[in-house]
Amino acid sequence: MRRKANEIERPFKCPIPRCKKSYGSEGSLHQHLKKKHKRFFVKYCLQHKISLDGQGNPIVEDNREEVAPLPDKKIKPSGA
């Protein structure tokens, strides 16, 4: 049975200031960042040497266990 939205624990918070979104999985947070904060997501991937495919999705090599975690603290968007 599918859980209702208010039943989902949401420990993955968006690191962008003034964005109050949080998600139940890291993948959902990455999808939010990719769609709503594209410049931050691309910059984050470049900083952590994460390759993106033609659609902007992270490419995880077979020998890597996981993509680098998002920072714990809020980050100011560039130009702010």
C-alpha positions in Angstrom: 0.0 0.0 0.0 1.3 3.4 -0.9 2.1 5.8 1.9 0.3 9.2 2.0 2.5 12.3 1.6 2.2 13.3 5.3 3.4 9.8 6.3 6.7 10.0 4.5 9.8 11.0 6.6 11.7 13.7 4.7 15.3 13.9 5.9 16.8 15.2 2.6 16.4 18.9 2.7 17.2 21.3 -0.2 20.4 23.2 0.5 19.3 26.3 -1.4 18.4 29.2 0.9 14.7 30.1 0.9 13.8 26.7 -0.6 11.8 24.8 2.0 11.5 21.5 0.1 12.5 18.2 1.6 12.4 14.7 0.3 12.2 11.0 1.5 15.1 9.9 -0.7 18.4 11.4 -2.0 17.3 10.6 -5.6 14.2 12.7 -5.2 16.3 15.6 -3.8 18.7 15.3 -6.8 15.7 15.3 -9.2 14.4 18.5 -7.5 17.8 20.2 -7.7 18.1 19.2 -11.4 14.6 20.6 -12.2 14.4 23.7 -9.9 18.0 24.7 -9.2 19.8 23.6 -12.5 22.8 25.9 -12.1 23.5 24.7 -8.5 23.1 21.1 -9.6 25.5 21.4 -12.5 28.0 23.3 -10.4 27.7 20.6 -7.6 28.4 17.9 -10.2 31.4 19.7 -11.6 32.9 20.3 -8.1 32.5 16.6 -7.3 33.7 15.4 -10.7 30.3 13.7 -11.4 29.8 13.2 -15.2 26.4 14.1 -16.6 24.7 12.4 -19.6 23.1 14.3 -22.5 19.9 14.8 -20.4 21.8 16.2 -17.4 21.5 13.0 -15.3 24.5 11.9 -13.2 26.5 9.0 -14.6 27.7 6.7 -11.8 30.5 4.4 -12.8 30.2 0.8 -11.8 33.2 1.0 -9.5 31.8 4.0 -7.5 29.6 3.1 -4.6 27.6 6.3 -4.5 27.5 9.9 -5.7 29.1 12.4 -3.2 26.5 13.5 -0.6 25.0 16.9 -0.8 26.4 19.5 1.6 24.7 19.7 5.0 24.6 23.5 5.2 22.6 25.8 3.1 24.4 27.3 0.1 23.9 30.8 -1.3 23.0 30.8 -5.0 25.5 32.6 -7.2 24.7 36.3 -7.7 22.9 36.6 -4.4 
